[in-house]
Amino acid sequence: MKDIYLKFPNEDQAGAALVGFGFEQDESGAFYHPGICIDVIGVIYTTDNPDAEEPEYSPEPGWHINLRIVDEIDTSALAQFMVNPDTPARVWA
């Protein structure tokens, strides 16, 4: 198993890249691929003042998706979108 974190410029480019990689999209818009689990995060929000009574949140640039590669699959076609966050917003349990 291998986990990878992806960051795309926007949702449309994420969808196009996933379909180009071999994901299929059902009528509800959900993506699936045999051997890969997907967690579509979308926009990530952060705050510089988390202890404030009313924290202010700012969107981070990009559209974020986490993949858990279960089978032996070459993911090099997604390499341009792979990132290595120091503290990921979400991880696999």
HUJO-V680591 format. One record per pair of residues at least 12 apart in sequence whose ideal C-beta (glycine too) atoms are under 8 Angstrom apart, sorted by the first residue. I is the first residue (numbers start at 1). J is the second residue. Records with the same first field share a line. If there is no record, write none. Layout:
I=J / J
This chain:
1=68 / 69 / 70
2=68 / 69 / 75
3=66 / 67 / 68 / 69 / 91 / 92
4=66 / 67 / 69 / 75 / 78 / 82
5=64 / 65 / 66 / 82 / 83 / 84 / 85 / 88
6=64 / 65 / 66 / 67 / 78 / 81 / 82 / 83
7=62 / 63 / 64 / 81 / 83
8=62 / 63 / 64 / 65 / 81
9=62 / 63
10=62 / 63
11=42 / 63
13=63
14=40 / 63 / 65 / 81
15=31
17=78 / 81
18=31 / 33 / 38 / 65
19=31
20=77
21=33 / 77 / 78
23=36 / 38
34=71
35=69 / 70 / 71 / 73
36=67 / 68 / 69 / 70 / 71 / 73
37=67 / 68 / 70 / 92
38=65 / 66 / 67
39=65 / 66 / 67 / 68 / 90 / 92
40=65
41=64 / 65 / 66 / 89 / 90
42=63 / 64
43=59 / 60 / 62 / 63 / 64
44=59 / 60 / 62 / 64 / 89
45=57 / 58 / 59 / 60
46=58 / 60
64=89
66=88 / 90 / 91 / 92
68=92
